[in-house]
Amino acid sequence: MKKFLLMLFIFISVISFGLDDSQKIEIAELMIFNSKNNNGDGLNLDVKKAFKDLVTKKDDFEKIIMEKNKNETKTDILTFTIIKPISNKKTFPLGYNMRIGYYSKELLGFKKIIIATDNKTYEKNFNYLDGIRDISSSGVYEYYDIKISLDDKETIDMLKDIVKSKNSKIRFYSREKHKDKVFTDREKKLILNFLAITGFYHVANSNIIEDTVQEIQNKFNIPEDSAIQYLKDVYKKNN
């Protein structure tokens, strides 16, 4: 535990200084990507694996890059897209998209969902006209796209609750009927990967601890590059 707290302290200390995005990510990769991080919510977040599972699609017209988990399918209840600006270096996301979908042999036309976990229920209503219905010979894929923010505590807490609960399920409501589905372990893993990635970016954009690279520079009278190298060396000695 002491080792983990030291790693986390050093990591947050580095990113609280005004480094550019590529430097922040470089340090973050050193501090976190090579280890499994247990966050305060009791979730086992493997950040390195989560990033490795991403596939990238480039949109030259919108000037964005969309990253999705390579293991997702149409039958998954929740899927996620990370949207970034096109750049020659690693950049932080512009936003996140969560897709709530239902796949079946016939059209359900759902416009409301209730998610039930071991602890509580979460309800969401949709405008039916905002939904997408992809109809093919093999079945019907219905979904709604929702833009989410890392400051949207209710949604983030819901995702954490789904993963931590032994029995997490969802009910899709149409006008006349409803259908129930259970979140599988594989689907929970997709959510866990998304939480790992967004958790990393959330910390990497924050200013939490004041003991920064600047203070190390002042303490040892060394340039910024040397201060960063000092932190790397400290990490290696304690890892």
Steps between C-alpha positions, in 0.01 A plus 500: 500500500785741586657426165175574317440823693851618420445427130167683504649797688789535255267458203257769614788726603639489148178573319402784731782707346433676170640235266365463150279205408775280356714544814208425728422181314865397488529527877160339552606203288806458718311534826179308429503312171746238625294403800143422601341786686242434770302820534309616804178342375637148526527456122799319355595733214757368254570823313768355275271219380210743451703718263635197312143385429414822314465521123513834319293643217597830342248750361678755280180697442422556869873514587454248778623158604253252649628228731290196589559168673590238239303232688157666493208360295147602406361279773673701774267713710746786553786599269724805508686731262785734594517803268832680451626774267725390215858572600854379440545431871296341775217729604226515759140421399249756380222288647350159564199324351299222666273287283205317654390226264261208461544226240224255412329315218212746508452871561431593862496878463620571853488855633576444868740289705539405864831355619486298822813422703551344842473847654249713309321567173575756229237624256534683169240614246572568133343695217401224258594716201861518626542124477669311217351175362737294289286232335654206313410144407672371815327729748427852625753712687342792687706754688531849643825696517562706814781749551644460848735710709747390766323750725173309452527327837165322471595324175854413614367367831242293312771342284709418808194353669426277199853360508514445877156338532461123477163538330476793259218504249307733276137524389418654160152654484295562186143627497338158544767262631842466654804275468761417764870432459780416744843663482750224425853488640631593156274805486612602848859477377421747220363742759800444727739579214313822429518600867874429501560725199276785611636474854851545365404807293302646790805487729737613226298818450471588867705707744492315830836507680722808527830310530576535129784478253557872559559442870745219424681735262528759777605247764788355299566804277463291185323556164157358424631203300720399792208534742292267284788252482531518879138393534554216255800379701304516825222298341740233373659461843160443659345277236 
